[in-house]
């Protein structure tokens, strides 16, 4: 093991670790309130830049052979996920005064980065837990409404169940193959013995739980709704991205065959349909986004039906478009003294007359999430379904596409409320949200780049 290789290959993780140590030190010294956000922003930005530069330079290494490795694709998706954290940190300035949020977010990000380089089930498990444990606390941290404690407990139970399934699946995989390497899972996908199939099913179901795939979704909307806006944005984008990218890495170059093909196709398809149908009846934007994220998780798992060569590209581009638009929507959401009333759809009526910029940003985000051209969400969905058709599954592609049309209604409903309804009587808090405005402009600029130059982005994924 070469120390220089360890330092270079794990540079993004080392920078995050440095940020965690500094933020905790500032909290102990009593200066966390002033400097924690700046330290976290600097470390996350430096980690994102480091990952992007290493990836664009074609760097590849395995500092811990069989456990942890990096390649250009891995580094670039790390850079993408780390960049998503910057708008979340900017939004958090209006919600959290101390350094607790920054320390927990950096810790969770460390787990997300570890997931993208995991070559074995122990490393994968460590990454999942490091990513998830801080989020349980983040849901409760702001405590803006009485339901926060209950939602945090529900999210903890969901996470604990997923962990139990994952570990049971890993133990069965070890029993059938004698290995805990990620490559053993790809081999088990095509195995015919019952032990290997049971291991694969348990691991897949664990990831379904983490991604809130139907029928394992029940409590996820409660956690999204009860958490503060920055935490909901983090769960809807970065946690979702970490899980799905880890799944793509775990499946590797394996091609799905029956009966695993039907499992991967059926539950995500149900998630697409149910997520879109349930979102139609939700009274708040956060809860609506929660159910729509269930549908989007279905689209992302659909990518596994496609050829292995195009999976990472399709999933990474989808997560890029989906993440930017979700972050844009949350960053543009107007402030309110009452957190439960902040994103109530009734209170968004006439928003264009009160806050034109916020309404335009929310409108653009809704159209992209619905998959309306020329927004980047259209290209992202096109890539997913194109790959499914190319892999020889046109029926699944058509069913998924029909399910996706259901989502257009509730996205357009938000636009109708903002632009075509009478102005709701919502008190102006007068709060300054300069950092949130900066976050929304950054997301908008990145989204425009993705929409205008999708080919340029795809060639680098």
C-alpha positions, -999 to 999 in steps of 0.1 A, spaced: 0 0 0 15 33 -12 8 63 10 8 86 -20 -18 64 -37 -40 64 -6 -37 102 -3 -45 109 -40 -72 83 -45 -90 93 -13 -84 130 -16 -121 139 -17 -128 118 14 -97 133 32 -110 168 25 -144 159 39 -127 144 70 -107 176 74 -139 196 73 -155 173 100 -126 177 123 -124 215 118 -162 220 123 -162 199 155 -131 219 167 -149 252 161 -180 239 180 -158 230 210 -141 264 208 -175 282 207 -170 296 172 -191 272 152 -220 296 148 -198 319 127 -174 297 108 -189 262 104 -209 270 72 -179 286 55 -156 257 65 -181 231 52 -186 250 19 -148 253 14 -142 216 21 -171 203 0 -161 226 -29 -125 215 -26 -135 179 -25 -157 183 -56 -130 201 -75 -104 175 -65 -127 146 -76 -135 164 -109 -99 171 -117 -87 136 -110 -116 121 -130 -110 144 -160 -73 135 -159 -82 98 -162 -69 88 -127 -75 52 -116 -61 34 -86 -69 7 -60 -53 19 -27 -70 -10 -9 -73 -38 -34 -106 -56 -33 -121 -31 -9 -117 5 -23 -109 17 -58 -114 47 -80 -116 52 -118 -125 83 -139 -163 75 -138 -163 70 -101 -145 102 -95 -168 122 -117 -200 109 -100 -184 118 -67 -178 153 -80 -214 155 -91 -228 144 -57 -205 167 -38 -215 196 -60 -251 189 -51 -242 195 -14 -232 231 -20 -268 244 -26 -279 224 4 -253 241 26 -263 275 12 -300 268 20 -291 257 55 -279 292 65 -316 302 70 -325 271 90 -295 262 112 -275 286 133 -249 262 148 -223 238 133 -243 206 140 -258 205 105 -225 210 88 -208 183 108 -236 158 102 -239 166 65 -201 162 59 -202 129 77 -231 116 55 -213 129 24 -182 108 34 -204 77 34 -219 87 0 -183 90 -15 -173 57 1 -202 39 -15 -190 50 -50 -157 33 -45 -168 1 -26 -155 -31 -41 -167 -54 -13 -198 -58 9 -180 -47 41 -170 -14 25 -205 -11 9 -221 -16 43 -198 9 60 -207 35 33 -244 29 36 -243 33 74 -221 64 73 -245 79 48 -276 70 67 -269 75 104 -264 113 102 -296 117 82 -317 102 110 -304 130 132 -308 157 105 -345 149 102 -350 158 138 -324 186 140 -345 217 131 -376 204 150 -399 229 133 -430 208 138 -442 182 163 -441 154 137 -403 156 134 -395 131 162 -420 106 149 -407 110 113 -371 105 125 -380 73 143 -399 60 112 -369 68 90 -346 50 115 -369 19 115 -368 19 76 -330 22 76 -326 -5 103 -348 -29 83 -328 -22 52 -295 -28 71 -308 -62 84 -318 -73 49 -285 -62 34 -265 -80 60 -286 -112 57 -282 -111 20 -244 -106 23 -241 -135 47 -261 -158 23 -239 -146 -5 -208 -155 14 -223 -189 22 -230 -196 -15 -198 -181 -31 -172 -180 -3 -166 -143 -11 -177 -109 0 -164 -92 -31 -189 -71 -51 -181 -92 -81 -196 -122 -63 -230 -105 -65 -228 -101 -102 -220 -138 -105 -249 -147 -82 -274 -128 -104 -271 -155 -130 -269 -184 -105 -296 -210 -103 -292 -223 -68 -317 -212 -41 -290 -198 -17 -276 -174 -43 -310 -163 -54 -321 -156 -18 -290 -136 -13 -296 -115 -44 -332 -109 -36 -324 -97 0 -297 -73 -12 -320 -59 -39 -349 -55 -14 -325 -37 10 -317 -12 -18 -354 -9 -26 -360 1 10 -332 27 9 -346 41 -23 -383 40 -11 -395 17 -38 -431 5 -35 -441 -14 -13 -412 -3 10 -420 34 7 -447 39 34 -429 61 59 -405 79 36 -430 108 27 -435 114 65 -397 119 69 -396 142 39 -425 163 51 -414 166 87 -377 175 80 -366 210 73 -363 221 37 -325 217 34 -327 182 49 -355 172 26 -335 185 -4 -305 164 8 -326 132 12 -343 137 -21 -311 143 -41 -279 132 -25 -291 102 -5 -311 90 -35 -280 95 -58 -257 77 -34 -280 46 -32 -287 44 -70 -250 49 -80 -240 22 -55 -266 -2 -70 -252 4 -105 -216 -2 -93 -228 -34 -75 -245 -48 -106 -214 -41 -126 -215 -56 -161 -240 -83 -152 -269 -88 -176 -303 -95 -160 -322 -126 -167 -354 -142 -154 -365 -143 -126 -344 -113 -114 -354 -94 -145 -390 -95 -135 -383 -85 -99 -363 -54 -111 -390 -45 -136 -421 -51 -116 -416 -32 -84 -400 -1 -100 -429 -1 -125 -454 -2 -96 -434 26 -80 -437 48 -111 -474 44 -113 -482 46 -75 -457 74 -68 -473 96 -96 -509 87 -86 -503 94 -49 -485 127 -56 -517 140 -72 -535 142 -38 -508 157 -16 -514 190 1 -478 202 4 -449 205 -20 -425 185 2 -449 156 5 -456 158 -33 -418 157 -40 -416 127 -17 -441 107 -37 -426 119 -70 -392 108 -58 -407 73 -53 -416 74 -90 -382 88 -100 -365 59 -81 -386 36 -102 -372 52 -134 -337 49 -121 -340 12 -112 -354 7 -147 -320 16 -160 -308 -18 -147 -329 -34 -174 -307 -18 -201 -273 -29 -214 -246 -28 -187 -224 -5 -209 -249 24 -207 -263 20 -172 -239 43 -154 -242 70 -180 -280 69 -180 -283 68 -142 -257 96 -137 -273 119 -162 -307 113 -148 -295 120 -113 -278 151 -125 -310 165 -141 -332 153 -113 -309 166 -86 -305 200 -100 -342 205 -105 -351 193 -70 -325 216 -55 -337 245 -76 -373 239 -64 -363 238 -27 -339 268 -30 -366 289 -47 -393 280 -21 -402 313 -3 -396 315 34 -424 314 60 -426 317 98 -447 286 100 -427 257 85 -459 235 79 -474 264 59 -443 272 39 -448 247 11 -485 241 14 -498 241 -22 -527 264 -13 -502 290 -2 -484 289 -35 -515 303 -53 -506 336 -70 -470 332 -62 -460 348 -95 -476 380 -84 -458 381 -50 -424 366 -60 -420 363 -97 -385 349 -96 -394 321 -71 -424 312 -93 -404 310 -125 -377 289 -108 -403 265 -93 -421 264 -127 -389 254 -145 -382 227 -120 -417 213 -122 -415 212 -161 -381 194 -160 -392 169 -134 -422 161 -156 -399 154 -185 -411 182 -207 -387 192 -235 -364 211 -238 -357 208 -201 -330 183 -191 -355 159 -175 -367 150 -209 -333 139 -221 -328 120 -189 -360 100 -193 -353 94 -230 -319 79 -221 -334 55 -196 -362 42 -219 -340 41 -249 -316 18 -231 -344 -4 -220 -357 -7 -256 -322 -14 -269 -318 -42 -244 -349 -60 -259 -376 -50 -234 -400 -27 -253 -430 -38 -233 -415 -27 -200 -403 6 -217 -439 13 -230 -454 6 -196 -429 28 -178 -435 56 -203 -472 54 -199 -467 55 -161 -445 86 -164 -474 105 -181 -494 103 -149 -468 126 -133 -475 155 -157 -507 163 -139 -494 172 -105 -464 191 -118 -487 212 -140 -510 216 -110 -483 234 -91 -477 257 -121 -514 264 -123 -515 274 -87 -486 298 -91 -495 314 -123 -532 310 -129 -548 313 -94 -558 343 -73 -531 355 -49 -533 337 -15 -532 357 17 -497 348 28 -479 371 53 -444 383 41 -417 372 66 -393 398 53 -365 373 57 -334 378 37 -325 347 17 -294 358 -3 -276 325 1 -307 305 -10 -310 329 -40 -274 322 -48 -281 284 -46 -311 287 -70 -290 307 -95 -262 282 -93 -287 253 -99 -303 272 -128 -269 279 -145 -259 242 -142 -294 231 -155 -291 254 -185 -256 239 -192 -271 204 -191 -301 214 -212 -281 231 -239 -251 208 -240 -264 173 -230 -239 156 -254 -210 173 -239 -221 163 -204 -228 127 -215 -193 122 -230 -178 130 -196 -199 106 -176 
